[in-house]
């Protein structure tokens, strides 16, 4: 179900950050996340965010002519829907040919494994397997939960560290290094950078996209993406 951002109080923002980055075992039962204005006002995020050194999480060629910036949560059903529908078409018609790439930015808000998988995305990127990580996590949720009607899985702590390693382990050069990386908090500064960039882009729901100066919210159909991509290509 498509999600809109609802307002949080400053107290809830603080609790969210503590909840997310310490990865507790209890599961959230709401879908609220941080409003853009509250992200830009939160001192913890601002002080911790490392935009300058944050690596790009790319799907596709770094030399692509057009970049689609995507803000998403690995637990988000609508993000998963995009991956299996318009996202799959984009790869077939644009990304696999090196014309377009997707810069993935984490916008975690659903549960404890949202933060865990966000950290894992940077750990996987360190070993050159971000795309495999991205696809395998979304495919796992789709095949085992969302596509068989288990939508409440969104609010269960599905992606434990052990489960993530089980899913991506065969693609890793160093499983032990990945495990220690995902358990640490070093890359929280990159997640905070993603959140801050999302606030600047006025992200109001996941998935959220930016193509040039145009924005899309929700798992929009392929035709909308194609129209905006073609505009960008003609402008070059």
C-alpha positions in Angstrom: 0.0 0.0 0.0 1.4 3.4 -1.0 2.6 5.4 2.0 2.5 9.1 2.6 4.7 10.8 5.2 2.9 12.0 8.2 4.2 14.5 10.8 6.3 13.4 13.7 7.0 15.3 16.9 10.6 16.0 17.9 10.4 13.3 20.5 9.4 10.7 18.1 12.2 11.6 15.7 14.7 11.1 18.5 13.1 7.7 19.4 13.1 6.7 15.8 16.8 7.3 15.4 17.6 5.4 18.6 15.3 2.6 17.5 16.7 2.4 13.9 20.4 2.5 14.4 20.6 0.4 17.5 18.6 -2.3 15.7 16.5 -3.6 18.6 14.5 -6.9 18.4 11.0 -5.5 18.8 9.0 -4.6 15.7 7.2 -1.3 14.9 3.5 -1.4 14.3 3.2 2.0 12.5 4.3 3.2 9.2 5.1 6.8 10.1 8.5 8.2 9.2 10.4 11.5 9.4 8.9 14.5 7.6 11.5 16.4 5.5 11.4 19.5 7.6 12.1 17.5 10.8 15.1 15.8 9.1 16.6 19.1 8.3 16.0 20.3 11.9 17.3 17.2 13.6 20.8 18.0 15.0 21.8 14.4 15.3 21.3 13.8 11.6 22.8 17.0 10.5 26.0 16.5 12.6 26.4 12.9 11.7 25.6 13.1 8.0 28.6 12.6 5.7 27.4 13.7 2.3 30.9 14.5 1.0 32.3 11.0 1.5 29.1 9.0 0.9 29.7 6.5 -1.9 27.0 6.3 -4.6 25.0 3.1 -4.6 24.6 2.6 -8.3 22.6 0.1 -10.4 23.9 0.4 -13.9 26.9 2.1 -15.5 28.5 5.0 -13.8 28.9 6.5 -17.3 25.1 6.5 -18.0 23.7 9.6 -19.6 20.7 9.8 -17.3 20.5 9.1 -13.5 17.3 8.2 -11.7 17.7 8.9 -8.0 15.6 6.5 -5.9 14.8 6.8 -2.2 13.6 3.6 -0.8 13.3 1.2 2.2 14.2 -2.4 1.6 11.1 -3.4 3.6 8.7 -1.2 1.6 6.1 -3.2 -0.4 5.7 -0.3 -2.9 9.4 -0.2 -3.4 9.4 -3.9 -4.1 6.6 -3.4 -6.5 8.6 -0.9 -8.4 11.6 -3.2 -8.5 9.5 -6.0 -10.1 7.5 -3.9 -12.4 8.7 -0.5 -13.8 12.2 -1.1 -12.4 12.5 -4.4 -14.4 11.4 -2.6 -17.6 13.9 0.2 -17.0 16.7 -2.3 -16.7 15.7 -4.1 -19.9 15.2 -1.0 -22.0 17.7 1.5 -20.6 19.9 0.4 -17.7 21.3 -2.8 -19.2 22.3 -0.9 -22.3 24.2 1.7 -20.2 21.9 4.6 -21.0 20.4 5.1 -17.6 21.5 4.2 -14.1 19.7 4.3 -10.7 21.4 5.9 -7.7 19.8 4.2 -4.7 19.5 6.2 -1.5 18.3 4.7 1.7 15.2 6.1 3.3 14.6 3.6 6.1 11.6 4.0 8.4 9.6 0.8 8.7 11.3 -1.5 11.3 14.6 -2.5 12.8 15.7 -4.4 9.7 15.2 -1.2 7.7 18.2 0.2 9.4 20.1 -3.1 9.2 19.5 -3.5 5.5 20.4 0.1 4.9 23.8 -0.4 6.6 24.2 -3.6 4.7 23.8 -1.8 1.4 27.0 0.1 2.1 28.8 -2.9 3.4 27.9 -4.8 0.2 29.0 -1.9 -1.9 32.4 -2.1 -0.2 32.7 -5.6 -1.8 31.4 -4.5 -5.2 28.1 -6.4 -4.9 25.5 -3.7 -4.2 23.3 -4.5 -7.2 23.3 -8.2 -6.2 22.5 -7.3 -2.6 19.7 -4.9 -3.7 18.1 -7.5 -6.0 18.4 -10.5 -3.7 16.8 -8.7 -0.7 13.9 -7.4 -2.7 13.5 -10.8 -4.5 13.5 -12.7 -1.1 10.7 -10.6 0.3 8.7 -10.8 -2.9 9.1 -14.6 -3.3 8.6 -15.6 0.3 6.2 -12.9 1.6 4.6 -10.2 -0.5 3.8 -12.2 -3.7 2.1 -14.9 -1.6 -0.1 -12.5 0.3 2.0 -12.1 3.5 2.0 -8.3 3.5 2.2 -8.1 7.4 5.8 -9.3 6.9 6.6 -5.6 6.3 6.4 -5.1 10.1 8.2 -8.3 11.2 12.0 -8.3 11.7 12.6 -10.5 8.6 16.1 -9.3 7.7 18.2 -10.4 10.7 21.9 -10.3 10.2 22.0 -14.0 9.8 19.3 -13.9 7.2 21.0 -11.2 5.2 24.3 -13.2 5.2 22.3 -16.3 4.1 20.8 -14.4 1.2 23.9 -12.5 0.0 26.8 -14.7 1.4 27.6 -16.5 -1.9 28.3 -13.1 -3.6 30.7 -11.8 -0.9 34.4 -12.0 -1.0 34.7 -11.8 2.8 31.6 -12.9 4.8 33.3 -12.2 8.2 34.1 -8.6 7.2 30.5 -8.1 6.0 29.1 -9.4 9.3 31.3 -7.1 11.3 30.4 -4.1 9.0 26.7 -4.6 9.2 26.9 -4.9 13.0 28.8 -1.7 13.4 27.4 1.8 13.3 30.2 3.4 11.1 27.9 3.7 8.0 25.1 5.4 9.9 26.7 8.6 8.7 25.9 7.6 5.1 22.3 6.7 6.0 22.0 10.1 7.7 23.4 11.7 4.5 20.7 9.8 2.5 18.0 11.1 4.8 19.3 14.7 4.6 19.5 14.5 0.8 15.9 13.1 0.8 14.7 16.0 2.9 16.4 18.4 0.4 14.6 16.6 -2.4 11.4 16.9 -0.5 10.8 13.2 -0.4 7.2 12.5 0.9 6.9 8.8 0.4 8.7 5.7 -0.6 9.7 4.9 -3.3 10.5 8.5 -4.2 12.4 9.4 -7.4 14.2 12.4 -8.9 14.9 12.6 -12.6 16.5 15.9 -13.6 14.3 18.5 -12.0 11.2 16.2 -11.9 10.0 14.2 -9.0 7.9 11.1 -8.7 6.4 9.6 -5.6 5.2 6.0 -5.6 5.7 3.0 -7.9 4.6 4.8 -11.0 4.2 3.0 -14.3 7.0 2.6 -16.8 5.5 5.1 -19.3 6.0 8.0 -16.8 9.7 7.1 -16.3 10.2 6.7 -20.1 8.7 10.1 -20.8 11.0 11.8 -18.3 14.1 9.9 -19.4 13.5 10.7 -23.0 13.2 14.4 -22.1 16.6 14.2 -20.4 18.2 12.4 -23.3 16.8 14.9 -25.8 18.2 17.8 -23.7 21.8 16.5 -24.0 
